[in-house]
Amino acid sequence: MSSPRVGVVRDTMLTNPLLIKASLGQTRSRGLSVPGPDFIFGTSSGSNRDGGVAEVLSSWRVQSRQEHSAPHRPLIPDFVSLNRDAVKSGLVTSKELSQYRAQMGGAKLNPAPKLAPRCPAVPDITFGVTNRVSSPLWDILSHQYARRWLDEQRSRNQTSNHKQLQRIKPGCIPDTRTSLLRRSTALPQIQTPFKLRCYTQVAPALNTFRDEEARLRAFRAQQSDCVSRRGHRGLGTYSLD
C-alpha cells in the first residue's frame, strides 16, 4: 500500500526515479517503460535462408566458384614500366612524368606473379625436427638411468676430493698476501725537502751582457775592485782610510 500523495499527480512522476516512491514490500521502480507481453527480445530468425541447424547437419552446401572474376579486377598502373619508358624518352622531371602517364594511359595491369610450386628438392627429405630415439623399456623399469646418474655423481665427487688433496699438502703452509708483503723489500723513496716557491731557482728575466765572455770579465773586474770598497760583497763606497 503506497502512501497518499498531496497535490496533482502527473505522468512524469512515474518515470522520474527521484519522484517515484517504493510500494510497500516491493523494490523501487526505475521508471523505465517495458514493452508488452507480445514483444520478443533478440533478433528474428526469419532472415535465415539456409534452413538453420537442421539443414546444415543434414547437408553441405558448397558455394560455386566464379571463373570469370579475373577481368573484373581493378587495373593497377605499372609505374615501373612507365618510368622506365619515360626515362628512355628523356623525361626526368615530375611534371614530364605525369604528362607522359596521362598521354600513355598508364592503366596497365600488373601480371600476377607466378608462384613456383613448393616441392622439396630431394623427394625423400622430411622437414621439421626428428623425434628423439625412444628409451628402452627395460632400462626404465630397472632404474638404469638413476643408477647411471648416481655412478656419475660418485665419480665426480671422488675426482674433486682427489684434486683438493693434491692441492693442499700436509705440513705446507700456503702463502698469504701478508706473508708475501713481509718477505718483499720496499724500494727506497727519495723525498726532496719542501721549499717555498719564492726560494726556488728562477732563470733571469733580463740579461744585460752581450755574451758569456763579457759577463765573466765583468765579474772578474768586480772581484778585483771589491777589495777597496765597503759594504756587503764590496759593493759600497771606496775606503780611503
KEKE-3310 file (N, C-alpha, C; in steps of 0.2 Angstrom, whole numbers, plus 5000, padded with zeros to 4 digits):
npx = (5004:5004:5009:4998:4997:5000:4992:4993:4995:5006:5010:5024:5029:5029:5040:5051:5065:5068:5056:5048:5040:5043:5033:5025:5033:5039:5052:5060:5054:5063:5057:5057:5051:5042:5041:5026:5018:5018:5030:5046:5061:5078:5085:5076:5074:5070:5078:5086:5090:5096:5091:5094:5100:5096:5097:5110:5116:5111:5115:5128:5132:5140:5148:5148:5161:5167:5172:5175:5181:5193:5194:5187:5195:5202:5212:5229:5241:5256:5269:5283:5287:5282:5289:5302:5301:5298:5310:5319:5314:5319:5313:5313:5308:5296:5284:5285:5284:5271:5263:5267:5262:5248:5247:5250:5241:5243:5236:5240:5239:5246:5255:5250:5261:5269:5268:5280:5279:5279:5289:5299:5317:5324:5316:5315:5317:5313:5304:5306:5309:5318:5312:5315:5325:5317:5317:5323:5312:5315:5327:5321:5312:5320:5327:5339:5344:5344:5353:5364:5366:5369:5381:5389:5389:5396:5408:5412:5413:5423:5434:5435:5438:5450:5458:5457:5465:5477:5480:5481:5494:5500:5508:5513:5512:5501:5505:5501:5494:5499:5511:5518:5520:5528:5540:5544:5555:5554:5556:5567:5562:5565:5564:5562:5567:5555:5552:5549:5540:5545:5558:5564:5575:5575:5576:5585:5576:5581:5595:5609:5622:5632:5638:5643:5657:5659:5652:5659:5671:5667:5663:5675:5682:5674:5677:5690:5690:5682:5690:5695:5683:5668:5655:5642:5648:5657:5651:5650:5655:5672:5685:5694:5703)
npy = (4994:5010:5026:5040:5054:5071:5084:5087:5073:5069:5062:5062:5059:5045:5041:5048:5044:5050:5055:5044:5033:5020:5005:4997:4983:4981:4983:4999:5006:5010:5018:5014:5011:4996:4985:4977:4960:4953:4956:4951:4948:4951:4945:4942:4926:4925:4929:4919:4909:4898:4886:4883:4875:4862:4860:4862:4852:4841:4842:4848:4863:4869:4884:4890:4893:4908:4909:4919:4930:4936:4947:4957:4963:4978:4989:4991:5003:5001:5007:5005:5001:5012:5022:5018:5018:5032:5038:5033:5040:5052:5060:5067:5075:5078:5084:5081:5067:5065:5070:5061:5049:5052:5054:5041:5033:5024:5014:5000:4983:4975:4960:4945:4938:4923:4909:4898:4880:4873:4862:4849:4849:4837:4821:4812:4819:4825:4838:4848:4844:4830:4816:4811:4797:4783:4778:4763:4751:4742:4747:4758:4752:4745:4755:4760:4772:4780:4774:4775:4789:4791:4784:4793:4804:4800:4797:4809:4816:4809:4813:4827:4827:4821:4830:4841:4836:4834:4848:4854:4851:4841:4849:4860:4877:4888:4902:4919:4935:4944:4937:4937:4951:4954:4947:4954:4967:4984:4997:5010:5027:5042:5057:5074:5089:5101:5116:5133:5142:5155:5154:5146:5142:5153:5157:5171:5185:5196:5199:5208:5207:5206:5193:5177:5178:5192:5194:5186:5193:5205:5201:5197:5209:5215:5207:5210:5223:5224:5224:5236:5242:5246:5239:5226:5212:5220:5231:5244:5261:5268:5264:5276:5276)
npz = (5000:4995:5000:5003:4991:4990:4981:4963:4953:4941:4925:4923:4936:4937:4929:4932:4942:4954:4959:4961:4972:4983:4983:4996:5003:4990:4978:4973:4958:4942:4933:4919:4903:4899:4886:4879:4883:4871:4865:4858:4863:4856:4840:4825:4818:4804:4794:4791:4778:4775:4780:4793:4808:4807:4793:4790:4797:4790:4777:4765:4759:4745:4740:4723:4712:4705:4689:4680:4686:4685:4675:4680:4690:4697:4687:4689:4688:4680:4686:4686:4673:4666:4671:4667:4653:4651:4656:4646:4635:4638:4648:4664:4674:4687:4682:4668:4669:4674:4664:4654:4658:4658:4645:4639:4645:4656:4663:4665:4667:4680:4679:4688:4700:4697:4706:4711:4712:4728:4731:4738:4736:4736:4735:4746:4757:4774:4782:4797:4814:4819:4828:4845:4850:4855:4872:4880:4886:4896:4902:4909:4918:4926:4932:4927:4922:4934:4942:4934:4934:4948:4949:4941:4948:4960:4955:4951:4963:4969:4960:4963:4976:4976:4969:4978:4988:4982:4980:4993:5003:5017:5031:5024:5023:5015:5006:5010:5007:5017:5021:5010:5008:5019:5016:5005:4999:5002:4990:4990:4994:4988:4995:4992:5001:5007:4999:4998:4985:4982:4985:4976:4962:4949:4932:4925:4920:4913:4903:4903:4897:4883:4879:4885:4888:4890:4902:4911:4912:4917:4930:4935:4936:4945:4957:4959:4962:4973:4984:4989:4992:5002:5012:5009:5001:4994:4987:4991:4995:4991:5002:5010:5020)
capx = (5000:5008:5007:4995:5001:4996:4993:4992:4999:5007:5013:5031:5031:5030:5046:5057:5066:5069:5050:5045:5040:5043:5027:5026:5035:5042:5058:5058:5055:5067:5053:5058:5045:5044:5036:5020:5019:5019:5036:5051:5068:5083:5084:5072:5077:5067:5082:5090:5088:5099:5087:5095:5104:5095:5099:5117:5118:5109:5118:5133:5131:5147:5147:5151:5167:5167:5178:5177:5182:5199:5194:5184:5199:5204:5218:5234:5246:5263:5273:5290:5287:5280:5295:5307:5300:5299:5317:5322:5312:5322:5308:5315:5305:5289:5279:5285:5282:5264:5261:5268:5257:5242:5246:5251:5235:5245:5232:5242:5238:5252:5253:5251:5267:5268:5272:5283:5276:5284:5291:5306:5322:5325:5310:5315:5318:5307:5305:5305:5314:5317:5310:5320:5325:5313:5320:5322:5308:5319:5331:5316:5309:5326:5330:5346:5346:5345:5360:5370:5367:5372:5388:5392:5390:5401:5415:5414:5415:5430:5439:5435:5441:5457:5461:5458:5471:5484:5481:5484:5499:5501:5514:5515:5508:5501:5507:5495:5496:5503:5517:5522:5522:5533:5546:5547:5558:5551:5560:5569:5559:5569:5560:5566:5564:5550:5555:5544:5541:5549:5566:5566:5579:5571:5580:5585:5572:5584:5602:5612:5628:5632:5639:5645:5663:5658:5649:5664:5676:5664:5663:5682:5684:5671:5680:5697:5689:5679:5695:5695:5676:5665:5648:5641:5651:5661:5648:5649:5660:5679:5688:5700:5707)
capy = (5000:5016:5032:5045:5060:5078:5088:5084:5068:5069:5056:5062:5056:5038:5040:5051:5039:5054:5056:5038:5031:5012:5002:4993:4976:4980:4987:5005:5006:5014:5022:5013:5008:4989:4983:4972:4953:4951:4958:4946:4951:4947:4946:4937:4921:4925:4931:4913:4906:4891:4881:4883:4870:4855:4859:4862:4845:4836:4843:4853:4867:4872:4890:4890:4897:4912:4908:4925:4935:4940:4953:4962:4966:4985:4990:4994:5006:4998:5013:5003:5001:5019:5027:5016:5021:5039:5039:5031:5045:5059:5064:5065:5079:5075:5086:5077:5060:5065:5071:5055:5044:5054:5053:5034:5030:5022:5009:4993:4978:4971:4952:4942:4934:4916:4906:4891:4875:4872:4855:4848:4847:4830:4818:4808:4823:4826:4844:4848:4841:4822:4813:4808:4790:4780:4775:4756:4750:4738:4752:4762:4748:4743:4761:4760:4779:4783:4771:4778:4796:4790:4782:4799:4809:4797:4798:4817:4818:4807:4817:4833:4826:4820:4837:4845:4833:4836:4855:4856:4846:4842:4852:4865:4882:4892:4909:4924:4942:4947:4934:4940:4958:4954:4945:4958:4973:4990:5001:5017:5033:5048:5063:5080:5093:5106:5123:5138:5144:5161:5152:5141:5145:5155:5159:5178:5188:5201:5198:5214:5206:5204:5186:5175:5181:5199:5193:5184:5199:5210:5198:5197:5216:5217:5204:5213:5230:5224:5224:5243:5245:5245:5236:5219:5209:5225:5235:5251:5266:5266:5265:5280:5276)
capz = (5000:4994:5004:4998:4988:4991:4975:4957:4951:4934:4922:4924:4942:4936:4925:4936:4948:4960:4962:4962:4979:4983:4986:5002:5001:4984:4977:4969:4951:4939:4928:4913:4900:4897:4881:4881:4883:4864:4862:4858:4863:4852:4833:4822:4813:4798:4788:4790:4772:4773:4783:4800:4810:4804:4786:4790:4799:4785:4770:4765:4753:4743:4735:4717:4711:4699:4684:4676:4691:4684:4671:4684:4694:4695:4683:4693:4684:4681:4687:4684:4666:4664:4672:4663:4646:4651:4656:4639:4631:4640:4653:4671:4680:4689:4678:4662:4670:4675:4657:4650:4661:4656:4637:4638:4648:4662:4666:4663:4673:4683:4679:4694:4700:4696:4712:4710:4716:4733:4732:4741:4730:4737:4737:4752:4763:4778:4785:4804:4819:4820:4835:4850:4850:4861:4878:4881:4892:4901:4906:4913:4923:4930:4935:4925:4922:4940:4944:4930:4937:4954:4947:4938:4954:4964:4951:4951:4970:4970:4957:4966:4983:4974:4967:4984:4992:4979:4980:5000:5005:5024:5033:5019:5024:5009:5007:5010:5005:5022:5021:5004:5009:5024:5013:5000:5001:4999:4986:4994:4991:4989:4996:4992:5006:5005:4998:4995:4978:4982:4986:4970:4957:4943:4927:4925:4915:4909:4903:4900:4894:4876:4878:4892:4890:4893:4909:4915:4913:4922:4937:4937:4937:4952:4962:4960:4964:4979:4990:4991:4993:5009:5011:5008:4995:4991:4983:4994:4993:4992:5009:5009:5027)
cpx = (5004:5005:5003:4999:4996:4998:4991:4997:5000:5010:5021:5034:5032:5036:5052:5059:5067:5062:5046:5046:5039:5036:5029:5027:5038:5048:5056:5059:5060:5064:5055:5052:5046:5039:5031:5022:5020:5026:5041:5057:5073:5081:5080:5076:5074:5072:5087:5087:5091:5096:5089:5100:5103:5097:5106:5120:5117:5112:5124:5133:5138:5145:5151:5156:5166:5173:5180:5178:5189:5199:5191:5188:5201:5211:5223:5239:5253:5268:5281:5291:5286:5286:5301:5307:5300:5306:5321:5320:5315:5318:5310:5312:5298:5283:5279:5283:5274:5261:5262:5264:5250:5241:5246:5245:5237:5241:5234:5242:5245:5251:5255:5257:5266:5272:5274:5280:5281:5284:5298:5311:5323:5318:5309:5316:5312:5309:5303:5310:5313:5315:5316:5320:5322:5318:5318:5317:5311:5323:5327:5314:5314:5330:5338:5348:5347:5352:5365:5371:5370:5379:5392:5394:5395:5408:5417:5416:5422:5435:5440:5439:5449:5461:5462:5464:5477:5485:5484:5488:5500:5508:5517:5510:5507:5503:5501:5498:5501:5510:5521:5524:5528:5540:5549:5550:5556:5557:5561:5565:5563:5564:5564:5563:5560:5553:5549:5545:5545:5556:5568:5571:5575:5576:5579:5580:5575:5592:5605:5619:5627:5633:5641:5652:5663:5656:5655:5669:5673:5664:5671:5684:5680:5674:5687:5696:5685:5683:5695:5688:5673:5658:5648:5644:5655:5658:5647:5654:5667:5681:5694:5705:5714)
cpy = (5006:5022:5037:5051:5066:5082:5085:5079:5068:5063:5056:5059:5049:5036:5043:5047:5043:5055:5050:5035:5023:5010:4998:4985:4975:4985:4994:5004:5011:5019:5020:5009:5001:4988:4978:4965:4950:4952:4953:4949:4947:4948:4940:4932:4920:4926:4924:4909:4900:4885:4880:4877:4863:4854:4859:4855:4840:4836:4848:4856:4870:4878:4889:4895:4901:4911:4914:4931:4939:4946:4959:4965:4973:4985:4994:4997:5003:5004:5011:5004:5008:5023:5025:5019:5028:5041:5038:5037:5052:5063:5062:5069:5076:5078:5082:5070:5060:5066:5065:5050:5046:5053:5045:5030:5028:5016:5002:4989:4974:4963:4949:4938:4927:4913:4899:4886:4873:4864:4854:4846:4840:4826:4815:4812:4824:4833:4843:4845:4833:4821:4810:4800:4787:4777:4767:4755:4746:4742:4756:4758:4746:4748:4761:4767:4782:4780:4774:4785:4796:4789:4789:4804:4806:4798:4805:4819:4815:4811:4823:4832:4825:4826:4841:4842:4834:4844:4857:4850:4847:4844:4858:4871:4887:4899:4914:4930:4945:4944:4936:4947:4958:4952:4950:4964:4979:4994:5008:5022:5039:5054:5069:5085:5099:5112:5127:5140:5151:5160:5148:5145:5146:5158:5167:5180:5193:5199:5204:5213:5204:5196:5184:5177:5188:5198:5191:5189:5204:5207:5198:5204:5218:5214:5207:5220:5230:5224:5231:5246:5243:5241:5229:5217:5215:5229:5242:5256:5264:5268:5269:5280:5273)
cpz = (5000:4998:5000:4997:4989:4984:4969:4956:4944:4932:4923:4931:4942:4932:4928:4942:4954:4963:4963:4969:4978:4986:4992:5000:4994:4983:4973:4962:4948:4934:4921:4910:4897:4892:4883:4881:4876:4861:4863:4858:4859:4844:4830:4818:4807:4792:4787:4784:4771:4777:4790:4802:4807:4797:4786:4792:4794:4778:4771:4758:4751:4738:4729:4716:4705:4695:4681:4680:4689:4680:4675:4689:4692:4692:4688:4688:4685:4681:4685:4677:4663:4665:4668:4656:4646:4652:4649:4634:4633:4645:4660:4676:4681:4685:4671:4663:4671:4668:4653:4652:4658:4648:4635:4641:4655:4665:4663:4669:4674:4682:4686:4694:4700:4702:4710:4714:4722:4734:4734:4735:4730:4739:4743:4758:4767:4782:4793:4808:4820:4828:4839:4849:4856:4866:4878:4887:4897:4905:4911:4919:4928:4933:4933:4924:4929:4943:4940:4932:4944:4953:4945:4944:4959:4961:4951:4958:4971:4967:4960:4972:4981:4972:4973:4988:4989:4979:4987:5002:5013:5026:5029:5021:5018:5011:5006:5008:5010:5022:5015:5005:5014:5021:5008:5003:4998:4995:4990:4990:4993:4989:4996:4997:5003:5004:4995:4988:4977:4982:4980:4965:4951:4938:4927:4919:4911:4909:4899:4897:4887:4875:4885:4893:4893:4900:4913:4917:4918:4929:4940:4939:4944:4957:4964:4963:4971:4985:4993:4993:5000:5007:5010:5001:4991:4986:4985:4991:4994:4999:5008:5015:5026)
residu = (MET:SER:SER:PRO:ARG:VAL:GLY:VAL:VAL:ARG:ASP:THR:MET:LEU:THR:ASN:PRO:LEU:LEU:ILE:LYS:ALA:SER:LEU:GLY:GLN:THR:ARG:SER:ARG:GLY:LEU:SER:VAL:PRO:GLY:PRO:ASP:PHE:ILE:PHE:GLY:THR:SER:SER:GLY:SER:ASN:ARG:ASP:GLY:GLY:VAL:ALA:GLU:VAL:LEU:SER:SER:TRP:ARG:VAL:GLN:SER:ARG:GLN:GLU:HIS:SER:ALA:PRO:HIS:ARG:PRO:LEU:ILE:PRO:ASP:PHE:VAL:SER:LEU:ASN:ARG:ASP:ALA:VAL:LYS:SER:GLY:LEU:VAL:THR:SER:LYS:GLU:LEU:SER:GLN:TYR:ARG:ALA:GLN:MET:GLY:GLY:ALA:LYS:LEU:ASN:PRO:ALA:PRO:LYS:LEU:ALA:PRO:ARG:CYS:PRO:ALA:VAL:PRO:ASP:ILE:THR:PHE:GLY:VAL:THR:ASN:ARG:VAL:SER:SER:PRO:LEU:TRP:ASP:ILE:LEU:SER:HIS:GLN:TYR:ALA:ARG:ARG:TRP:LEU:ASP:GLU:GLN:ARG:SER:ARG:ASN:GLN:THR:SER:ASN:HIS:LYS:GLN:LEU:GLN:ARG:ILE:LYS:PRO:GLY:CYS:ILE:PRO:ASP:THR:ARG:THR:SER:LEU:LEU:ARG:ARG:SER:THR:ALA:LEU:PRO:GLN:ILE:GLN:THR:PRO:PHE:LYS:LEU:ARG:CYS:TYR:THR:GLN:VAL:ALA:PRO:ALA:LEU:ASN:THR:PHE:ARG:ASP:GLU:GLU:ALA:ARG:LEU:ARG:ALA:PHE:ARG:ALA:GLN:GLN:SER:ASP:CYS:VAL:SER:ARG:ARG:GLY:HIS:ARG:GLY:LEU:GLY:THR:TYR:SER:LEU:ASP)
# end
